[in-house]
Each structure stands twice: as C-alpha cells, then as structure tokens.
C-alpha cells in the first residue's frame, strides 16, 4: 500500500470554508461577532474613523473581538495575540485573515479600557433580550487580590506626615538663605527631580488616606496609594484590593466586578446589589451572600428595595449560646419601645448610641434596661447580677437581621444557600486557574478593568 502525496503548496480548485476547520469553537466565534457588530452600532468608539489620512485602519469591532476571544482562550499578552492571529485557525476565522500587530492591539486596548464596564453591561442586556440570562437570583462574593504596588513601599502615615513636614521646613530654610544672599552660588535652593518626585508621592499618598472611609489609616503604599493594606494567607500583609463579584445563579455568568478598599465585606451587600441591578437593568428578586455580609443596616437597605436576602448569621457567642437568658431570646415591642425578657418582664428604653465604623459610616444601637423589676424577678442572679438590672443592646435594624435568618432557615432558603457553591467555585477558578491572586496594574479603576477582563475567561 502506497503513501499519500505530501505537498505543502497544494492548490485547491475551490476555496476552503475556514469555518469548517474551526469546529465547535465556531459557535462561540459567531456569537461574539454578532454581539460586537451589534455593539458597534451604538458605541462611537467602535465606529469607523473619519480621518482620511494614511492607510485604512483595522475595524475596531474586530480588535475588540480579538481581545475578548483571546481572553476567553487564556491569552493576555499583545504579542501572544499577534502570534495567534497569524498561526491559529480560530483567530484567522475571527479576523477574516487580517493580521493586526501587537502595537495596534495595545493602542486599542489602552483607549478602550474605560469602556469595558459599559461593554459588559451591554452584553448582559443583549443576553437578557435573547432570554439567555434572567438575573432573578444574584450571588455575591469577594476575594482579596494583591496589587502591583510593592509591599516594601508600605509606610506609616505618621512617619510620612513627619517626613513631608521636615521636607517643607528644609525647603523654606533654603529659600530664606537665598533671600538673605546665601546659597546662591552652590545651587542649594534647587531641588532635584528625585526630591520633587518623592514629595509629590508622599503628598498624593496622604491625600488618598484622607478620602477613605476608615477611622484611621495606619499604613499606605507609596507606589499604589489607592490600595489598602490587606492580609493574605500565603505571604502576610501587603497592598491589595477587596474584589467584589456578583453573578447570575442560573447561568453562572458574572454580572459586575468592583475593586474596593474595604478590608471586610460587612459594608458591601447593598453596594454590590446595586451594581448587579445596574447591569441587569432591573432589580433581582433575591440576593444570596455568605455570613461575612450579614449586617443589619445593609440587610435593611436591600430589603427596602423589595429584594429577598438569603444570608446566614455570623457565628458568635450570642447565637450559639444555649443560655435561655441570652440577648437573642429577648423580644422587642416596637409600638411601646420596650424589650420583653423570657420571664415576661419589660426593659425600658434608655438611649441610642451612635458608633462610628468609619469616617462616613455609623451604626446606631438601642439600649434597654430592666431597672428595679429585675431585682424582684425570681431569675435574678441567673439573668443578671447588676443592681441596675439587665441591660440589652440591640442594633437599630435588628428586625431585618431576624427576618433574614428566619428566611434562610426555610426550605427555599437552604436551596438558595446551596446555590452559593457556584460563585465560590467561580472565585476559586479565578484565583487558581486564571491567576486572580494578583493583578499587575495600579489604581482602583485599572484593577476593576483587569478583573473584568479576567472574569471573561
């Protein structure tokens, strides 16, 4: 039996259909092309340039499709994308055999970076118009991501303020010497570029700390002042961001991504629900999150939008204790503004404490006290030993927290909490397979854009 003839310059009578070479990937390529072309009708940045000088430019819709498909394939480098456009059949089919170089791809990405979030919003709207995404149940989760700022550039705010003050005093002293006729010849009144850069860096870092909603910022990174100092399991503390992600429970599609500087998730539930609602164009019917988001004020705000929240209670001494006189067994009578204890006695309202949880955020706590009624109670000594009676503190929106806990314990609530595994697996995949443990950009907006691109994969 002979061998087939092998010719690298084989000619065909009729041209080959490249779509047949791509295989199953052609379905996603066709979907991407149809979405990008429809997007180009409303996005002015994707429309053809009116400049008639020079050679015709590449179709900007094609460049966006190359970036999105490249990220979907795990390619994040401009040069790797250029190589794929020349060698891979699926990219040749996507580009129509056009060969954009790495410079063209980077210039387009740098110009279009700020439009990534609106692009994904239009994608969600487009999918909803095709009934592919409903967005009835939204899952929310977060993870800590290291930034490109150096951990060796972390400085204490107090030392930076002192250093900046000393630099200003030294500069004023030199100006006084020049005024008095001294130091003109040796150039002592001139600051070097390094001194100017360092002074601007310190001033920018200190200005950023004043804009944060924290009681007191102890440390700041000079190379990335917008980042927060967060702790990681693998290498301790360093500059980074708390990246919040919301996704659709039915399809698993990521709806919104935001890089924040909060070191925990306690103040993120309402904000991330709003972000998902903006992407969907309408409010979801339910939101599911883990216990880290369980805060009475946040739950009440989301409930005020007619959205059911499924969020388990944080494990602590109050909700795990079997003591029948623990604070969770006291019932609040809002009409009479009294607290009823398990024995039936009433605790009167004393005052409201406002506790600051940041420069902007505050939490109100209602305080109730039993007084003389407790000393006459048969359970005095077991419930309290204070001569002033039992004191119970209750956050202002505690009822919203109680309703959420009861809703979570229902059969539907258990099913909703089981759906959380989808976004937890998604976050694990983003960190392990896609490498979202660290981003190589600085600033909240750039980090958010980078996370949007990575979740596309």
GILIN-V436636 format. One record per residue. N is the residue number from 0. SS is DSSP state (A for helix, B for strand, O for the rest). PSI is psi in radians with two decimals (none if undefined). Layout:
N_SS_PSI / N_SS_PSI
//
This chain:
0_O_2.25 / 1_O_3.09 / 2_O_2.69 / 3_O_2.57 / 4_O_2.32 / 5_O_2.02 / 6_O_2.15 / 7_O_-0.34 / 8_O_0.67 / 9_O_2.39 / 10_O_2.54 / 11_O_2.55 / 12_O_-0.73 / 13_O_2.53 / 14_O_2.54 / 15_O_2.55 / 16_O_1.92 / 17_A_-0.41 / 18_A_-0.56 / 19_A_-0.47 / 20_A_-0.50 / 21_A_-0.63 / 22_O_-2.44 / 23_O_-0.45 / 24_A_-0.30 / 25_A_-0.51 / 26_A_-0.81 / 27_A_-0.65 / 28_A_-0.76 / 29_A_-0.71 / 30_A_-0.77 / 31_A_-0.72 / 32_A_-0.76 / 33_A_-0.66 / 34_A_-0.79 / 35_A_-0.67 / 36_A_-0.69 / 37_A_-0.62 / 38_A_-0.64 / 39_A_-0.29 / 40_O_-0.42 / 41_O_-0.31 / 42_O_1.99 / 43_A_-0.44 / 44_A_-0.25 / 45_A_0.01 / 46_O_2.87 / 47_O_2.55 / 48_O_2.53 / 49_O_-0.05 / 50_O_2.15 / 51_O_0.01 / 52_O_2.51 / 53_O_-3.01 / 54_O_2.76 / 55_O_2.40 / 56_O_2.87 / 57_O_2.62 / 58_O_2.13 / 59_A_-0.44 / 60_A_-0.65 / 61_A_-0.69 / 62_A_-0.69 / 63_A_-0.72 / 64_A_-0.65 / 65_A_-0.76 / 66_A_-0.82 / 67_A_-0.74 / 68_A_-0.62 / 69_A_-0.76 / 70_A_-0.63 / 71_A_-0.50 / 72_O_0.02 / 73_O_0.34 / 74_O_2.14 / 75_O_-0.06 / 76_O_2.43 / 77_A_-0.71 / 78_A_-0.63 / 79_A_-0.65 / 80_A_-0.74 / 81_A_-0.75 / 82_A_-0.69 / 83_A_-0.65 / 84_A_-0.35 / 85_A_-0.50 / 86_A_-0.52 / 87_O_2.36 / 88_A_-0.69 / 89_A_-0.62 / 90_A_-0.64 / 91_A_-0.66 / 92_A_-0.67 / 93_A_-0.75 / 94_A_-0.11 / 95_O_0.62 / 96_O_0.37 / 97_O_2.64 / 98_O_1.37 / 99_O_2.46 / 100_O_3.07 / 101_A_-0.56 / 102_A_-0.77 / 103_A_-0.73 / 104_A_-0.71 / 105_A_-0.73 / 106_A_-0.70 / 107_A_-0.78 / 108_A_-0.70 / 109_A_-0.60 / 110_A_-0.58 / 111_A_0.02 / 112_A_-0.76 / 113_A_-0.24 / 114_A_0.16 / 115_A_-0.77 / 116_A_-0.85 / 117_A_-0.56 / 118_A_-0.77 / 119_A_-0.53 / 120_A_-0.74 / 121_A_-0.57 / 122_A_-0.76 / 123_A_-0.74 / 124_A_-0.69 / 125_A_-0.72 / 126_A_-0.63 / 127_A_-0.62 / 128_A_-0.45 / 129_O_0.10 / 130_O_0.53 / 131_O_-0.42 / 132_O_2.22 / 133_O_-0.63 / 134_O_0.57 / 135_O_-0.68 / 136_B_2.21 / 137_B_2.32 / 138_B_2.42 / 139_B_2.37 / 140_B_2.89 / 141_B_2.82 / 142_B_2.67 / 143_B_2.29 / 144_B_2.26 / 145_B_2.47 / 146_O_3.11 / 147_O_-0.14 / 148_O_2.55 / 149_O_2.36 / 150_A_-0.33 / 151_A_-0.13 / 152_A_0.25 / 153_B_2.29 / 154_B_2.59 / 155_B_2.43 / 156_A_-0.68 / 157_A_-0.74 / 158_A_-0.63 / 159_A_-0.73 / 160_A_-0.72 / 161_A_-0.73 / 162_A_-0.74 / 163_A_-0.69 / 164_A_-0.73 / 165_A_-0.68 / 166_A_-0.68 / 167_A_-0.68 / 168_A_-0.72 / 169_A_-0.69 / 170_A_-0.72 / 171_A_-0.64 / 172_A_-0.70 / 173_A_-0.66 / 174_A_-0.64 / 175_A_-0.66 / 176_A_-0.68 / 177_A_-0.69 / 178_A_-0.64 / 179_O_-0.01 / 180_O_0.15 / 181_O_2.64 / 182_O_0.26 / 183_O_-0.63 / 184_O_-0.62 / 185_O_-0.03 / 186_O_0.49 / 187_O_-0.30 / 188_O_0.07 / 189_O_2.27 / 190_O_2.50 / 191_O_2.90 / 192_A_-0.61 / 193_A_-0.69 / 194_A_-0.74 / 195_A_-0.76 / 196_A_-0.76 / 197_A_-0.72 / 198_A_-0.73 / 199_A_-0.65 / 200_A_-0.77 / 201_A_-0.78 / 202_A_-0.69 / 203_A_-0.70 / 204_A_-0.73 / 205_A_-0.65 / 206_A_-0.62 / 207_A_-0.64 / 208_A_-0.53 / 209_A_-0.36 / 210_O_-0.10 / 211_O_2.65 / 212_O_1.17 / 213_O_2.67 / 214_O_-0.84 / 215_O_2.13 / 216_O_2.04 / 217_O_-0.68 / 218_B_2.69 / 219_B_2.60 / 220_B_2.20 / 221_O_-0.62 / 222_O_-0.28 / 223_O_1.35 / 224_O_-0.33 / 225_O_-0.29 / 226_O_2.84 / 227_B_2.83 / 228_B_1.88 / 229_B_2.80 / 230_B_2.45 / 231_B_2.68 / 232_O_-0.48 / 233_O_-0.62 / 234_O_0.58 / 235_B_-2.63 / 236_B_2.67 / 237_B_3.00 / 238_B_2.38 / 239_B_-2.99 / 240_B_2.66 / 241_B_1.78 / 242_B_2.09 / 243_B_2.34 / 244_B_2.37 / 245_B_2.48 / 246_B_2.85 / 247_B_2.26 / 248_O_-0.51 / 249_O_-0.79 / 250_O_-0.30 / 251_O_0.10 / 252_O_2.34 / 253_B_2.26 / 254_B_-0.83 / 255_B_2.63 / 256_B_2.38 / 257_B_2.31 / 258_B_2.11 / 259_B_2.93 / 260_O_0.15 / 261_O_2.40 / 262_O_-0.11 / 263_O_3.09 / 264_O_0.13 / 265_O_-0.42 / 266_O_0.41 / 267_O_-0.19 / 268_A_-0.90 / 269_A_-0.70 / 270_A_-0.77 / 271_A_-0.53 / 272_A_-0.70 / 273_A_-0.70 / 274_A_-0.76 / 275_A_-0.65 / 276_A_-0.67 / 277_A_-0.68 / 278_A_-0.64 / 279_A_-0.47 / 280_O_-0.10 / 281_O_2.82 / 282_O_2.39 / 283_O_2.87 / 284_O_-0.45 / 285_B_2.63 / 286_B_2.35 / 287_B_2.27 / 288_B_2.92 / 289_O_-3.12 / 290_A_-0.35 / 291_A_-0.30 / 292_A_0.01 / 293_O_1.70 / 294_O_2.33 / 295_A_-0.76 / 296_A_-0.72 / 297_A_-0.72 / 298_A_-0.74 / 299_A_-0.66 / 300_A_-0.72 / 301_A_-0.69 / 302_A_-0.55 / 303_O_-0.32 / 304_O_0.21 / 305_O_0.71 / 306_O_2.26 / 307_B_2.31 / 308_B_2.30 / 309_B_1.78 / 310_B_2.03 / 311_O_2.80 / 312_O_2.56 / 313_O_2.31 / 314_O_2.12 / 315_O_-3.05 / 316_A_-0.53 / 317_A_-0.70 / 318_A_0.01 / 319_A_-0.12 / 320_O_2.42 / 321_O_0.10 / 322_O_2.15 / 323_O_-0.22 / 324_O_0.33 / 325_O_2.81 / 326_A_-0.46 / 327_A_-0.30 / 328_A_0.00 / 329_O_2.35 / 330_B_2.35 / 331_B_2.22 / 332_B_1.71 / 333_O_-0.53 / 334_O_-0.71 / 335_O_-0.06 / 336_O_0.83 / 337_B_2.78 / 338_B_2.26 / 339_B_2.16 / 340_O_2.97 / 341_O_-0.42 / 342_O_-0.06 / 343_O_-0.04 / 344_O_2.72 / 345_B_2.38 / 346_B_2.16 / 347_B_2.72 / 348_B_2.33 / 349_B_-1.04 / 350_B_3.07 / 351_B_2.19 / 352_B_2.34 / 353_B_1.96 / 354_B_2.24 / 355_B_2.17 / 356_O_0.19 / 357_O_-3.02 / 358_O_-0.40 / 359_O_-0.76 / 360_O_2.46 / 361_B_2.72 / 362_B_2.31 / 363_B_2.31 / 364_B_2.23 / 365_B_2.32 / 366_B_2.25 / 367_B_2.54 / 368_B_2.48 / 369_O_-0.64 / 370_O_-2.48 / 371_A_-0.44 / 372_A_-0.54 / 373_A_-0.63 / 374_A_-0.41 / 375_O_-0.12 / 376_O_2.52 / 377_O_-0.32 / 378_O_0.20 / 379_O_2.27 / 380_O_-0.57 / 381_O_-0.75 / 382_O_-0.79 / 383_O_2.70 / 384_O_0.07 / 385_O_2.33 / 386_O_-0.34 / 387_O_-0.11 / 388_O_3.04 / 389_O_2.35 / 390_B_2.25 / 391_B_2.29 / 392_B_2.38 / 393_B_2.18 / 394_B_2.71 / 395_O_-0.75 / 396_O_0.69 / 397_A_-0.62 / 398_A_-0.59 / 399_A_-0.67 / 400_A_-0.74 / 401_A_-0.74 / 402_A_-0.66 / 403_A_-0.71 / 404_A_-0.77 / 405_A_-0.69 / 406_A_-0.62 / 407_A_-0.49 / 408_O_-0.12 / 409_O_2.96 / 410_A_-0.73 / 411_A_-0.67 / 412_A_-0.68 / 413_A_-0.65 / 414_A_-0.69 / 415_A_-0.76 / 416_A_-0.55 / 417_A_-0.48 / 418_O_-0.27 / 419_A_-0.38 / 420_A_-0.52 / 421_A_-0.88 / 422_A_-0.50 / 423_A_-0.71 / 424_A_-0.63 / 425_A_-0.77 / 426_A_-0.68 / 427_A_-0.68 / 428_A_-0.68 / 429_A_-0.66 / 430_A_-0.73 / 431_A_-0.89 / 432_O_-0.68 / 433_O_-0.27 / 434_O_0.72 / 435_O_0.22 / 436_O_-0.39 / 437_B_2.44 / 438_O_2.62 / 439_O_0.61 / 440_O_2.92 / 441_O_2.60 / 442_O_2.55 / 443_A_-0.77 / 444_A_-0.74 / 445_A_-0.68 / 446_A_-0.72 / 447_A_-0.76 / 448_A_-0.73 / 449_A_-0.69 / 450_A_-0.61 / 451_A_-0.76 / 452_A_-0.70 / 453_A_-0.63 / 454_A_-0.35 / 455_O_-0.43 / 456_O_none
//
